[in-house]
């Protein structure tokens, strides 16, 4: 299963962190049935990063529905490449017609 976010196809959405792999990639935190993106990040170990994320409380405050996860695994990219992909996706989201309240809180 996959979900298109920006121009990328992410694996997921997954309902459990246990479904994630500890590989490098760009991840999206999604809210509810609409799969509204509430956070985007990158990590060399996606599963560990999401499990121990410092913004988990912020996700819960901004999503009263089910929180889900989607991942674009990037085994061929180092951190700089993952950041470029993350920034590209985030830029597309910020220019779309969405609720930007979560991203405003991050800035």
WOJOCOR-V897532 format. One record per run of one state. SS is the DSSP state (H for helix, E for strand, - for the rest). FROM is the first residue (numbers start at 1). LEN is the number of residues. Records with the same first field share a line. If there is no record, write none. Layout:
BEGIN
SS=FROM-LEN ; FROM-LEN
END
This chain:
BEGIN
-=1-1 ; 6-2 ; 15-2 ; 20-5 ; 32-4 ; 44-2 ; 52-4 ; 62-5 ; 74-5 ; 95-6 ; 107-1
E=2-4 ; 8-7 ; 25-7 ; 36-8 ; 67-7
H=17-3 ; 46-6 ; 56-6 ; 79-16 ; 101-6
END
